[in-house]
């Protein structure tokens, strides 16, 4: 029987790896060209200009806010509000304590009154 003869492999002109590399290079070049076209377009220029103006506007407003002293005013208001809240809390605690003391006094007074009253005995029946 004839054994199949092994043919020497035909050298490929380009291997799969080389083809992939070339394809990637072409894609990279195409992407670079597209980016350059976009950068040169009017829409990109307008968008860049608008973004720069917005950035400048925000920076100016931040500077204005810092120069206005509003941050210090807000901190001062917060400190004053905290002090007033602390005072009000102290007054409420004192009021609560006074009410509790008065309630305790009334309860003790009522308890003393109940202790001091003689219990009514049942009247004996006349038969």
Long-range contacts (C-beta under 8 A, 24 or more apart in sequence): none
